[in-house]
Amino acid sequence: MGRRFAVGGREFELDGRPVRLLSGALHYFRVHEGHWDHRLAMLRAMGLNCVETYVPWNLHEPRAGEFRRLAAFGRFLDAAGRAGLLAIVRPGPYICAEWENGGLPHWVTGPLGRRVRTSDARYLRAVDGWLAAVLAQVVPRQCDRGGPVVMVQVENEYGSYGSDAAYLAHLVDRLRALGVTVPLCTSDGPEDHMLTGGSVPGLTATVNFGSGAREAFAALRRHRPDGPLMCMEFWCGWFDHWGADHAVRDAEDAAAALAEILECGASVNVYMAHGGTSFGGWAGANRSGALQDGALLPTVTSYDYDAPVDERGRPTAKFWRFREVLAAYAEGPVPEPPAPWPVLAGPAAVRLTGWASMDAVVAALGGPEVRSGVPPTFEELDVDRGVVRYRVSVPGPREPYELRVRGLRDRAVTFMDGVRGPVLDTEEAGFGPVAGPAEVELWVESLGRVNYGPRLGEPKGVTGGVLHERQYVHGVRARGLRLDALEDAAAVARVAFGPSRGRAGVRGLHRGTVVVPAGGTGDAVLELPGWGRGFVWVGGFPLGRYWSAGPQRGLYVPGPCLREGANEVLVLELEGAGEGEREAEREGAAAGAAADGAGMPRLVP
């Protein structure tokens, strides 16, 4: 039976009665599906009556017209309804969310660049296709059709980026034409230029902030004298960048800020109520500086966010304080939290049984080699997440001039005539003096596309060129390796594995197994002591990026992706923390396999 959700003069209304949305952000794509019911029950136990989620376009349409796993989003909305929660949907097309490219597909931003998030005709054609696909999951699940969805957001924090009112109007028209009948809203920072750039006449405007509710809502009222007040993102914690300190917000401070929002008579969406994990290398990146145009700051795999419900689904001190604050505004008693999710019975070592060089991995799983006068970008090679191997030949004989890479994004492991060279990690990077002739390799890894600010959508790879003295070195051979190629078991079977290298951190693809005893499955953490930087898959499930730079130590392993008995583990080490890859190749089969040696990956509860 359908229900009516509407925007009143100063309040939201459900079936004609005032209702306050007490919402929490939970991204279904950052939580294993086997955990959805548990995490939604945790939101209810915190005192919330609503859940909010983004929908990442690039996850669901990795190539133009190729839609994947959208039914999972629909199943999540169904799970929210079963949990007794209303739902707010934020389908983008841009979502930010500390997600790769802010949710925009690489095949859109690659050719269009700065024309994205505008009324450019080619961009709108792609957006229209996305909205038609995603709304097929939303429209039947609106509250007036018996589902949980009570509100849909138009774009996301657009006033922080642009001012194309025609673009926003187009999105509103498309949402309505495709069947959205529940109220539409926008969300922006509580600043005049953001509210004027991102709001749409006739739609509910909401604001995002972490503190100072009275000042933020006063700014909103200058632009919208009427309508409900809502903080669409109450930032109760924050995210981490690789190589930086772990972000923590005091529970008492966050609870006081939440109480102030509610004392203003406003609705709220706690961002994040449960952050989860950016599985599969989907974490984005930011740029430093007040205008987000400085150095690259890649985001860690964990999206714990110092949220009330932590990455592993456990209540924190912040959970209990928020529950106390929210209980005063809940309709009826707040339910007790569900039983904790089981954890692994005990530590389990990963036995490494095979190893393949990066060249062997690319030969088996990479795309076709492209020959070009200048280095092609990741986008031109159809690589969303992963690595590209660039090969160039310096002519000779010639003097040892400086060899430079212009426009490098983001990090390159280099080889000169087969010998390991420096790791390059600046946009204008130098090898040092190089005499010709010489054969040069650059293995370039994307550390995540920018998800916020004016450098959104910038290309990855070698975006300028390779120069010897002032001369461009032309004739580049490039081959890309997408991360999702390692999720295909049949494709991985084509990799030419040799014996294990017998130690941690050798560059290349490591294969092994971890045995989970009967009755011992549950959530775990994968530790990789002594390893450098790369990605891990357990039982085909992509855990994400690890990096010794910290602050994250270990990768969260959802219990539902483990099974009793042997579980396959793949570790793609991209940089190397021990001896180099070439040395490992020369050692041959004598290295043998290590079972429980120091530095071997291991699962711990």
C-alpha positions as CSV (number, residue, x, y, z in Angstrom):
1,M,0.0,0.0,0.0
2,G,1.4,3.4,-1.0
3,R,2.2,6.3,1.3
4,R,2.4,10.0,0.5
5,F,5.6,11.9,1.4
6,A,5.4,15.6,0.8
7,V,7.1,18.9,1.5
8,G,5.1,21.1,3.8
9,G,5.5,24.8,4.6
10,R,8.2,24.1,7.3
11,E,8.2,20.4,7.7
12,F,8.2,17.1,5.7
13,E,4.9,15.3,5.8
14,L,4.2,11.6,5.6
15,D,0.5,10.7,5.0
16,G,-0.4,14.2,6.0
17,R,1.4,14.2,9.4
18,P,4.6,16.1,10.1
19,V,7.7,13.8,10.0
20,R,11.3,14.4,10.8
21,L,13.8,12.5,8.7
22,L,16.4,10.9,11.0
23,S,18.6,9.4,8.3
24,G,21.9,7.8,8.2
25,A,24.2,7.3,5.2
26,L,25.1,3.7,4.3
27,H,26.5,3.0,0.8
28,Y,25.3,-0.4,-0.3
29,F,28.3,-0.7,-2.6
30,R,30.7,-0.3,0.3
31,V,29.1,-3.1,2.3
32,H,29.0,-6.8,1.4
33,E,25.5,-7.8,0.5
34,G,25.6,-10.5,3.1
35,H,25.9,-7.7,5.7
36,W,23.1,-5.4,4.5
37,D,20.5,-6.6,6.9
38,H,22.8,-6.4,9.9
39,R,24.0,-2.9,9.1
40,L,20.5,-1.6,8.4
41,A,19.4,-3.1,11.8
42,M,22.3,-1.2,13.4
43,L,20.9,2.1,11.9
44,R,17.5,1.3,13.4
45,A,19.1,0.6,16.7
46,M,20.9,4.0,16.6
47,G,17.4,5.6,16.5
48,L,17.2,6.4,12.8
49,N,14.1,6.0,10.6
50,C,15.7,6.5,7.2
51,V,18.8,5.4,5.2
52,E,20.5,7.4,2.5
53,T,22.7,6.1,-0.3
54,Y,24.5,7.3,-3.3
55,V,24.6,5.3,-6.6
56,P,28.0,5.2,-8.4
57,W,27.5,5.5,-12.1
58,N,31.0,4.2,-13.0
59,L,30.6,1.0,-10.9
60,H,27.4,0.1,-12.7
61,E,28.3,1.3,-16.3
62,P,32.0,0.5,-16.6
63,R,31.8,0.8,-20.4
64,A,29.2,2.8,-22.4
65,G,25.9,0.9,-22.5
66,E,27.3,-2.0,-20.4
67,F,25.3,-2.0,-17.2
68,R,26.3,-4.3,-14.3
69,R,24.8,-5.2,-10.9
70,L,22.1,-2.6,-10.9
71,A,19.7,-5.2,-9.5
72,A,21.9,-5.2,-6.4
73,F,20.9,-1.6,-5.8
74,G,17.2,-2.6,-6.1
75,R,17.8,-5.4,-3.6
76,F,19.3,-2.9,-1.1
77,L,16.3,-0.7,-1.3
78,D,14.1,-3.8,-0.7
79,A,16.3,-4.6,2.3
80,A,15.8,-1.1,3.7
81,G,12.1,-1.5,3.4
82,R,12.1,-4.8,5.3
83,A,14.2,-3.1,8.0
84,G,11.4,-0.5,8.5
85,L,13.5,2.4,7.1
86,L,12.6,5.1,4.6
87,A,15.2,5.8,1.9
88,I,16.8,8.8,0.3
89,V,18.4,8.1,-3.1
90,R,21.3,10.2,-4.5
91,P,21.8,8.9,-8.1
92,G,24.2,11.6,-9.3
93,P,25.3,11.5,-12.0
94,Y,28.1,13.0,-9.8
95,I,28.3,11.8,-6.2
96,C,31.7,12.8,-4.8
97,A,31.6,10.3,-1.9
98,E,35.5,10.0,-1.9
99,W,34.8,7.6,-4.8
100,E,36.8,7.2,-8.0
101,N,36.1,10.1,-10.3
102,G,33.2,11.2,-8.1
103,G,31.2,8.4,-9.7
104,L,31.7,9.6,-13.3
105,P,32.9,6.9,-15.7
106,H,36.3,7.3,-17.3
107,W,34.8,6.8,-20.7
108,V,32.8,10.0,-20.1
109,T,35.4,12.2,-18.5
110,G,38.2,11.0,-20.9
111,P,36.8,12.6,-24.1
112,L,34.8,15.3,-22.5
113,G,37.1,16.7,-19.8
114,R,35.8,20.1,-18.5
115,R,32.5,19.7,-20.3
116,V,31.2,17.2,-17.8
117,R,28.6,18.5,-15.3
118,T,27.4,21.0,-17.9
119,S,24.6,21.1,-20.5
120,D,27.1,19.8,-23.1
121,A,25.0,17.7,-25.5
122,R,27.3,14.7,-25.5
123,Y,27.5,14.6,-21.8
124,L,23.7,14.9,-21.4
125,R,23.2,11.9,-23.8
126,A,25.4,9.8,-21.5
127,V,23.6,11.1,-18.4
128,D,20.2,10.4,-19.8
129,G,21.2,6.7,-20.5
130,W,22.4,6.4,-16.9
131,L,19.3,7.9,-15.3
132,A,17.0,5.7,-17.4
133,A,18.9,2.6,-16.1
134,V,19.2,3.6,-12.5
135,L,15.7,4.9,-12.1
136,A,14.3,1.6,-13.3
137,Q,15.3,0.4,-9.8
138,V,14.0,3.5,-8.0
139,V,10.7,4.3,-9.5
140,P,8.9,1.1,-8.6
141,R,10.2,1.4,-5.0
142,Q,8.9,4.9,-4.3
143,C,6.8,5.2,-1.2
144,D,3.6,6.1,-3.2
145,R,4.0,2.6,-4.8
146,G,4.6,0.8,-1.5
147,G,8.4,1.1,-1.4
148,P,10.8,3.0,1.0
149,V,12.0,5.8,-1.3
150,V,10.8,9.2,-0.1
151,M,13.2,11.6,-1.8
152,V,15.6,11.8,-4.7
153,Q,18.5,14.2,-4.9
154,V,19.4,16.2,-8.1
155,E,23.1,16.1,-8.7
156,N,25.3,16.6,-5.7
157,E,27.0,19.7,-4.2
158,Y,26.8,21.3,-7.6
159,G,27.3,24.8,-6.2
160,S,30.8,23.7,-5.1
161,Y,31.7,23.1,-8.8
162,G,29.6,25.0,-11.3
163,S,26.8,27.3,-12.2
164,D,25.1,25.8,-15.2
165,A,21.4,26.2,-14.3
166,A,20.3,24.7,-17.6
167,Y,22.1,21.5,-16.7
168,L,20.3,21.2,-13.4
169,A,17.0,22.0,-15.0
170,H,17.6,19.2,-17.5
171,L,18.2,16.7,-14.7
172,V,15.0,17.7,-13.0
173,D,13.1,17.3,-16.3
174,R,14.6,13.9,-16.9
175,L,13.9,12.6,-13.3
176,R,10.3,13.6,-13.6
177,A,9.9,12.3,-17.2
178,L,11.3,8.9,-16.1
179,G,8.7,8.6,-13.3
180,V,10.0,10.1,-10.1
181,T,7.0,11.3,-8.2
182,V,8.5,11.8,-4.7
183,P,10.0,15.2,-3.8
184,L,13.3,16.2,-5.3
185,C,16.0,18.0,-3.4
186,T,19.5,19.5,-3.8
187,S,22.4,19.6,-1.3
188,D,25.2,22.2,-1.0
189,G,27.5,23.9,1.4
190,P,26.0,26.6,3.5
191,E,27.6,29.5,1.6
192,D,26.0,32.0,-0.7
193,H,27.9,31.1,-3.9
194,M,27.3,27.4,-3.3
195,L,23.6,27.8,-2.6
196,T,23.1,30.1,-5.6
197,G,25.0,27.8,-7.9
198,G,23.5,24.5,-6.8
199,S,19.9,25.2,-5.8
200,V,16.9,24.7,-8.2
201,P,13.8,26.9,-7.9
202,G,10.9,24.9,-6.5
203,L,13.0,22.1,-5.0
204,T,13.9,21.6,-1.4
205,A,17.4,22.9,-0.7
206,T,19.5,21.2,2.0
207,V,22.9,22.0,3.4
208,N,26.0,20.0,4.4
209,F,28.2,20.7,7.4
210,G,29.9,19.2,10.4
211,S,29.2,21.8,13.0
212,G,27.6,25.2,13.5
213,A,24.0,24.2,12.7
214,R,22.4,27.5,13.6
215,E,24.7,29.5,11.3
216,A,24.3,27.0,8.5
217,F,20.5,27.1,8.6
218,A,20.5,30.9,8.8
219,A,22.4,30.9,5.5
220,L,19.9,28.5,4.1
221,R,17.0,30.7,5.2
222,R,18.5,33.7,3.4
223,H,17.9,31.8,0.2
224,R,14.9,29.7,1.2
225,P,12.6,31.5,3.7
226,D,10.2,28.6,3.6
227,G,10.4,24.8,3.4
228,P,11.9,22.2,5.8
229,L,15.3,22.5,7.2
230,M,17.7,19.6,6.6
231,C,21.3,18.8,6.9
232,M,21.8,16.3,4.1
233,E,25.4,15.5,5.3
234,F,26.2,15.9,8.9
235,W,29.9,15.1,8.9
236,C,30.3,13.2,12.1
237,G,33.8,12.0,11.2
238,W,36.1,12.2,8.2
239,F,38.1,10.1,5.8
240,D,41.8,9.3,5.6
241,H,44.5,9.8,3.0
242,W,47.4,7.5,2.4
243,G,50.5,8.8,4.2
244,A,48.6,11.1,6.6
245,D,47.2,10.8,10.1
246,H,44.1,8.8,10.9
247,A,41.1,11.2,11.3
248,V,39.2,11.0,14.6
249,R,36.3,13.1,15.9
250,D,35.4,13.1,19.6
251,A,32.1,11.4,20.3
252,E,30.9,14.1,22.7
253,D,31.7,16.8,20.3
254,A,29.9,15.1,17.5
255,A,26.9,14.3,19.7
256,A,26.6,17.9,20.7
257,A,26.7,19.0,17.0
258,L,23.9,16.5,16.2
259,A,21.8,17.7,19.1
260,E,22.1,21.3,17.8
261,I,20.8,20.3,14.4
262,L,17.8,18.6,16.0
263,E,17.2,21.5,18.4
264,C,16.8,23.7,15.3
265,G,13.8,21.6,14.3
266,A,15.7,20.2,11.3
267,S,15.9,16.8,9.7
268,V,19.3,15.2,9.4
269,N,21.3,12.6,7.5
270,V,24.3,11.4,9.5
271,Y,27.2,11.1,7.1
272,M,28.4,8.4,7.6
273,A,26.3,6.3,9.9
274,H,28.3,3.3,8.6
275,G,31.1,4.0,6.2
276,G,32.2,0.5,5.1
277,T,35.0,-0.1,2.6
278,S,36.0,1.1,-0.8
279,F,36.4,-2.4,-2.2
280,G,38.1,-3.1,-5.5
281,G,40.3,0.0,-5.7
282,W,37.4,2.3,-6.1
283,A,38.6,4.9,-3.5
284,G,39.0,8.3,-5.0
285,A,41.5,11.1,-4.4
286,N,41.5,14.8,-3.5
287,R,43.8,17.7,-4.3
288,S,45.4,19.7,-1.5
289,G,44.9,23.4,-1.0
290,A,42.0,25.7,-0.2
291,L,40.9,25.5,-3.8
292,Q,41.5,21.8,-4.3
293,D,44.1,22.3,-7.0
294,G,47.4,21.2,-5.3
295,A,49.1,17.9,-4.7
296,L,47.3,14.6,-5.1
297,L,45.9,13.1,-1.9
298,P,44.7,9.5,-2.6
299,T,42.1,8.1,-0.2
300,V,42.6,4.9,1.8
301,T,40.6,1.7,1.2
302,S,38.8,1.8,4.5
303,Y,35.9,4.2,4.6
304,D,35.4,3.7,8.3
305,Y,35.0,7.5,8.6
306,D,35.2,7.3,12.4
307,A,31.4,6.6,12.0
308,P,29.1,5.5,14.8
309,V,29.0,2.0,13.3
310,D,32.6,1.1,12.4
311,E,34.0,-0.6,9.3
312,R,33.3,-4.0,10.8
313,G,29.7,-3.2,11.8
314,R,30.4,-2.7,15.5
315,P,28.9,0.0,17.7
316,T,31.3,2.7,18.9
317,A,31.2,5.2,21.7
318,K,29.8,7.6,19.1
319,F,27.0,5.1,18.3
320,W,25.8,5.1,21.9
321,R,26.0,8.8,22.3
322,F,24.0,9.4,19.1
323,R,21.5,6.8,20.2
324,E,20.9,8.8,23.4
325,V,20.4,12.1,21.4
326,L,18.2,10.5,18.7
327,A,16.0,8.6,21.2
328,A,14.3,11.8,22.3
329,Y,13.1,12.4,18.7
330,A,12.2,8.8,17.7
331,E,8.7,7.6,17.4
332,G,8.4,4.8,20.0
333,P,11.2,2.8,21.7
334,V,14.5,2.4,19.9
335,P,15.3,-1.3,19.2
336,E,18.3,-3.0,20.6
337,P,21.3,-3.6,18.3
338,P,21.4,-7.0,16.5
339,A,23.9,-9.6,17.7
340,P,27.5,-8.9,16.5
341,W,28.6,-10.5,13.3
342,P,30.8,-13.5,13.9
343,V,34.6,-13.1,13.6
344,L,37.2,-15.6,12.3
345,A,37.9,-18.3,14.9
346,G,41.6,-17.6,15.0
347,P,44.6,-16.5,12.9
348,A,45.2,-18.2,9.6
349,A,48.4,-17.9,7.5
350,V,48.3,-17.5,3.8
351,R,50.5,-20.1,2.0
352,L,52.0,-18.6,-1.1
353,T,52.3,-21.2,-3.8
354,G,52.9,-19.3,-7.0
355,W,54.3,-16.1,-8.5
356,A,54.2,-14.4,-11.9
357,S,56.1,-11.3,-13.0
358,M,54.3,-8.2,-14.0
359,D,55.2,-8.8,-17.7
360,A,53.6,-12.3,-17.4
361,V,50.5,-10.8,-15.8
362,V,50.1,-8.1,-18.5
363,A,50.7,-10.7,-21.2
364,A,47.8,-12.8,-19.9
365,L,45.4,-10.2,-18.6
366,G,46.3,-6.9,-20.3
367,G,44.7,-5.1,-23.1
368,P,46.2,-4.9,-26.6
369,E,49.5,-3.1,-26.9
370,V,49.0,0.4,-28.5
371,R,51.8,2.1,-30.5
372,S,51.5,5.8,-30.5
373,G,53.6,8.9,-31.2
374,V,52.8,10.1,-27.7
375,P,51.9,8.3,-24.5
376,P,48.2,7.4,-24.5
377,T,46.3,8.1,-21.3
378,F,44.5,5.5,-19.1
379,E,41.2,6.7,-20.6
380,E,42.4,6.2,-24.2
381,L,43.5,2.7,-23.2
382,D,40.1,2.0,-21.5
383,V,41.7,1.5,-18.0
384,D,39.5,2.7,-15.2
385,R,41.5,1.3,-12.2
386,G,44.9,-0.4,-12.7
387,V,48.3,0.1,-14.3
388,V,49.7,0.9,-17.7
389,R,53.1,-0.2,-18.9
390,Y,54.8,2.4,-21.1
391,R,57.9,1.5,-23.2
392,V,60.0,4.1,-25.0
393,S,63.4,3.8,-26.8
394,V,65.9,6.6,-26.4
395,P,67.8,6.8,-29.7
396,G,71.6,6.7,-29.7
397,P,74.4,7.1,-29.6
398,R,73.9,10.3,-27.7
399,E,75.1,12.1,-24.6
400,P,73.6,11.4,-21.1
401,Y,71.0,14.1,-21.0
402,E,68.3,14.4,-18.4
403,L,65.3,12.2,-19.1
404,R,62.0,13.7,-17.9
405,V,58.4,12.7,-17.7
406,R,55.9,15.5,-18.1
407,G,52.3,15.3,-16.8
408,L,52.7,12.1,-14.8
409,R,49.7,10.9,-12.9
410,D,50.2,9.3,-10.4
411,R,53.1,7.0,-9.6
412,A,55.6,5.2,-11.8
413,V,57.9,2.3,-11.1
414,T,60.7,2.6,-13.7
415,F,63.3,0.4,-15.4
416,M,66.2,1.3,-17.5
417,D,67.6,-1.4,-19.8
418,G,65.9,-3.9,-17.5
419,V,67.5,-2.5,-14.3
420,R,65.2,-1.0,-11.6
421,G,65.2,2.8,-11.6
422,P,63.6,5.4,-9.4
423,V,60.0,5.6,-8.4
424,L,58.5,8.8,-9.8
425,D,55.6,10.4,-8.0
426,T,55.4,14.1,-9.1
427,E,53.8,15.6,-12.2
428,E,57.1,16.8,-13.5
429,A,59.5,13.9,-12.7
430,G,63.1,13.2,-13.7
431,F,65.1,10.0,-14.1
432,G,68.5,11.7,-14.0
433,P,71.0,11.6,-16.9
434,V,70.5,8.9,-19.5
435,A,72.7,8.1,-22.4
436,G,71.3,6.7,-25.6
437,P,70.5,4.2,-26.8
438,A,68.4,3.0,-23.9
439,E,65.1,1.1,-23.4
440,V,62.9,2.7,-20.7
441,E,59.8,1.2,-19.0
442,L,57.4,3.1,-16.8
443,W,54.7,1.2,-14.9
444,V,52.2,3.8,-14.0
445,E,49.5,3.3,-11.4
446,S,46.4,5.4,-10.9
447,L,46.1,6.1,-7.2
448,G,42.4,7.2,-7.7
449,R,40.8,9.8,-9.8
450,V,40.0,13.2,-8.1
451,N,36.4,13.1,-6.7
452,Y,36.0,16.8,-5.7
453,G,37.0,20.2,-6.9
454,P,38.0,21.8,-10.2
455,R,40.4,19.0,-11.2
456,L,37.5,16.4,-11.3
457,G,37.8,14.3,-14.4
458,E,41.5,14.9,-15.1
459,P,43.1,12.1,-17.1
460,K,45.5,9.5,-15.7
461,G,48.8,8.1,-16.9
462,V,51.5,10.0,-18.7
463,T,49.4,13.0,-19.8
464,G,52.3,15.0,-21.3
465,G,55.3,13.1,-22.7
466,V,58.8,11.8,-22.2
467,L,61.6,14.2,-23.0
468,H,65.3,13.7,-23.4
469,E,66.9,17.1,-22.9
470,R,64.2,19.3,-24.7
471,Q,63.3,16.6,-27.3
472,Y,60.2,14.5,-27.1
473,V,60.9,10.8,-27.3
474,H,58.2,9.5,-29.7
475,G,57.2,6.0,-30.6
476,V,55.6,4.9,-27.3
477,R,54.3,1.3,-26.8
478,A,51.6,1.2,-24.1
479,R,49.6,-1.7,-22.6
480,G,47.0,-1.4,-19.8
481,L,45.9,-3.8,-17.1
482,R,42.5,-3.3,-15.5
483,L,42.0,-4.5,-12.0
484,D,38.7,-6.2,-12.8
485,A,40.6,-8.6,-15.1
486,L,41.8,-10.3,-11.9
487,E,38.2,-10.9,-10.8
488,D,37.8,-13.3,-13.8
489,A,38.9,-16.8,-12.6
490,A,39.2,-18.1,-16.2
491,A,41.4,-15.2,-17.2
492,V,43.6,-15.6,-14.1
493,A,44.1,-19.3,-15.0
494,R,45.9,-18.1,-18.2
495,V,48.7,-16.4,-16.1
496,A,52.0,-18.3,-16.3
497,F,52.7,-18.8,-12.6
498,G,56.0,-20.2,-11.5
499,P,57.1,-21.2,-8.0
500,S,56.6,-18.7,-5.1
501,R,59.4,-16.3,-4.5
502,G,59.5,-17.4,-0.8
503,R,59.4,-13.9,0.8
504,A,57.2,-10.9,1.2
505,G,56.9,-7.9,-1.1
506,V,58.4,-9.1,-4.4
507,R,56.8,-7.2,-7.3
508,G,54.4,-9.2,-9.3
509,L,51.3,-11.4,-8.8
510,H,51.4,-13.8,-5.9
511,R,49.0,-16.7,-5.6
512,G,48.2,-18.7,-2.5
513,T,45.6,-20.2,-0.2
514,V,44.3,-19.6,3.3
515,V,42.5,-22.5,5.1
516,V,39.5,-21.6,7.3
517,P,38.7,-24.4,9.7
518,A,35.1,-25.8,9.9
519,G,32.9,-23.6,11.9
520,G,35.5,-20.8,11.9
521,T,34.3,-18.4,9.3
522,G,33.6,-14.8,10.1
523,D,34.9,-11.3,9.6
524,A,38.7,-10.9,9.5
525,V,41.5,-8.5,8.7
526,L,44.2,-9.4,6.2
527,E,47.7,-8.3,7.4
528,L,50.6,-7.9,4.9
529,P,53.7,-7.2,7.0
530,G,56.6,-6.2,4.9
531,W,54.7,-5.6,1.7
532,G,54.8,-2.3,-0.2
533,R,51.7,-1.4,-2.3
534,G,49.2,-3.3,-4.3
535,F,45.8,-5.0,-4.3
536,V,44.4,-8.2,-2.8
537,W,41.6,-10.6,-3.8
538,V,40.3,-13.4,-1.5
539,G,38.0,-16.0,-3.1
540,G,37.7,-13.7,-6.1
541,F,36.4,-10.8,-3.9
542,P,38.4,-7.6,-4.4
543,L,39.4,-6.3,-1.0
544,G,41.1,-3.2,-2.3
545,R,44.5,-1.4,-2.1
546,Y,47.1,-1.8,0.6
547,W,50.0,0.5,1.1
548,S,52.8,0.5,3.7
549,A,52.5,4.4,3.8
550,G,49.6,4.0,6.3
551,P,47.7,5.0,8.2
552,Q,45.6,2.0,7.3
553,R,47.1,-1.3,8.5
554,G,45.4,-4.4,7.1
555,L,42.4,-4.9,4.8
556,Y,38.9,-5.7,6.1
557,V,37.7,-9.1,4.9
558,P,33.9,-9.6,5.1
559,G,33.0,-12.9,6.5
560,P,30.5,-13.8,3.7
561,C,33.4,-13.8,1.2
562,L,35.2,-16.6,3.1
563,R,34.3,-20.2,3.1
564,E,35.3,-23.2,5.2
565,G,38.4,-24.9,3.7
566,A,40.8,-23.5,1.2
567,N,40.3,-19.9,-0.1
568,E,42.4,-18.6,-3.0
569,V,44.4,-15.4,-2.3
570,L,45.9,-13.2,-5.0
571,V,48.2,-10.4,-4.1
572,L,49.3,-8.0,-6.8
573,E,52.4,-6.2,-5.4
574,L,53.1,-3.2,-7.7
575,E,56.2,-1.6,-6.1
576,G,58.1,-4.2,-4.2
577,A,59.3,-4.0,-0.6
578,G,61.9,-6.7,-0.6
579,E,64.3,-7.7,-3.4
580,G,63.4,-6.5,-6.9
581,E,61.3,-8.3,-9.5
582,R,64.2,-8.9,-11.9
583,E,66.3,-10.5,-9.1
584,A,63.4,-12.7,-8.2
585,E,63.1,-13.9,-11.8
586,R,66.8,-14.8,-11.9
587,E,66.5,-16.9,-8.7
588,G,64.3,-19.3,-10.6
589,A,62.6,-22.3,-9.0
590,A,65.2,-22.6,-6.2
591,A,63.3,-20.0,-4.2
592,G,60.6,-22.5,-3.3
593,A,57.4,-21.7,-1.5
594,A,57.0,-20.2,2.0
595,A,54.2,-21.4,4.2
596,D,54.4,-19.4,7.4
597,G,57.5,-17.3,7.0
598,A,58.0,-13.9,8.3
599,G,56.2,-11.3,6.2
600,M,53.6,-13.7,4.7
601,P,50.0,-12.5,4.5
602,R,47.7,-13.7,7.3
603,L,44.1,-13.4,8.4
604,V,43.5,-12.4,11.9
605,P,40.1,-12.0,13.8
